[in-house]
């Protein structure tokens, strides 16, 4: 069976946008998704290209699609059926953007080749290929054009690394028809996407879309497929941030990891920061023992190919 492909893109969420198509519950569509730069970053781009990216054209998304009979209070389910990989992607440190924007003020860009199993991030760093779409969302009820960059309770730029093949995302409908859009595909990403980018790449994603009447959920929720999350046998290198502010704790844990990779592995600090964004796992370990909370940052040792890196 041939599945219809959605090619048209837009650069904001707005319930006044003309839908590309009206679909019915149970329909499957293939989305031809551009990378987060909209194709402006190429294999041969230099880091300064990141300073010239037009903010209003980043994170283009395919759609929107109008779901027949969808009304506020309903839920649209997005079952992620497949991802068709490209061949390369990019990771960048963009001035003024990211968890540690005050620490990293210069542009930095890295292009990574990948195949259906691995992302070749650096000579001694190979990360499992784990594709997903960072942006899946419906139009908000509030009128006007809304930036694609922040997530909202009706979805959007969620950047949840576990929305992989087989996952099912459920989004609360705020406007008639829902107006679903999908974009921002990644070859891999760490929890938190701390530098602001993952391995950004063009990719085709196929999804089956279903309507659940009167679902009435307050925010996105999702189901993970069996086996989608595994703990590597090689273990983890883990740093922490401790204090009364979770955002500061997150920054401290990531800074600690960058410092450890720099001091003990001789890794360039910009590379270490980018690696944290594409492979690490930022987690809240404790949030009840006031006045201080614990944020932990996990780096899987399995991505390191050399014994010296694994031993840090």
PyMOL commands that set and color helices and strands:
alter all, ss='L'
color gray80, all
select helices_A, chain A and resi 47-52+55-57+246-265+269-279+301-303+307-310
alter helices_A, ss='H'
color red, helices_A
select strands_A, chain A and resi 5-6+9-10+21-23+27-33+61-67+75-84+88-93+108-114+118-122+125-128+132-137+151-152+155-157+168-172+178-186+203-212+221-223+236-243+281-286+293-300
alter strands_A, ss='S'
color yellow, strands_A
deselect
rebuild
show_as cartoon
